[in-house]
């Protein structure tokens, strides 16, 4: 089980506390003590966290795909505008060439 928040604890038989950052997997007597203090995420909380992470990843992927689609659409519009300008220029040159003696 993982810690919900950071915790400083002293293992049995040791003198100095050790820092355990949030998300650390605990086992043994440290896990039991953390459970007693309400520092360990329950399976319901773990499921909710995993769902939130999955939702966030899906949203990021959707936004990235949307940005890529917008970029491709803009590139296609610029290409079409460039082709239209080139066609107008060619038509203007042809008209000017037809008007010359």
Helices and strands as residue ranges (DSSP letters): E 7-9, E 18-20, H 28-36, H 43-99
